[in-house]
C-alpha cells in the first residue's frame, strides 16, 4: 500500500514540475495536456497506517511479553511515527486554499474516480466531463492566463514542496517498516 502512495506521489511531483516548466516557458504543452497534468493539484496522496493489532497488543499489555527490548522500541517508534503531518498539510492546503481558488479561476475537469490508469497514475482524459464549456459566456483560460497568475505558480510550488515532503516521509516509513519486519522475522526464528 505505501509503495503505491510513493509511486503516485512521484507521478504528481512530475506533473507539478511539468506545469511549472510550462509556466516558466521551459517546455511547450497543449492546453489539454497541461490541464490533465495540472489536475493533479486537486488530487491528494494519503496513507493511513492500520494500527489495530498494535493497539490491541499495547492495550492488553501483551507487548510486555516480548522480551526483546529493541523490538519493543522499534514497534513503538514505528507505530508512533508522525508521518501524518505532511498528509494533513497537503490535505488542508488542497481543500482550503487550492480548491476554492480554482473554482473561481477556471473550469475544472470532473473526474470519474472509477477509471484510474494504474500505469500512468492519472485519471484518463476520457473520464473528464465532456460538457462543452464553449457554450458558456465565461471563456476557458489559456496557458497564457495560467502564466500570468502568480497564485497558480505559487500553488504548484507549494504542492510540489508538500508532496516531496510526503514522499520522503513515506520512503522513510517504508524503510522502518522493512526493518521492523526483519526484526520480527529474526525474533520468530529464535
Secondary structure, 3 states (H helix, E strand, C coil): CHHHHHHHHHHHHHHHHHHHHHHCCCCCCCHHHHHHHHHHHHCCCCCCCCCHHHHHHHHCCHHHHCCCHHHHHHHHHHHCCCCHHHHHHHHHHHHHHHHHHHHHHCCCCCCCCCCEECCCCEECHHHCCCCCHHHCCCCCCCHHHHHCCHHHHHHHHHHHHHHHHHHHHHHHHHHHHHHHHHHHHHHHHC
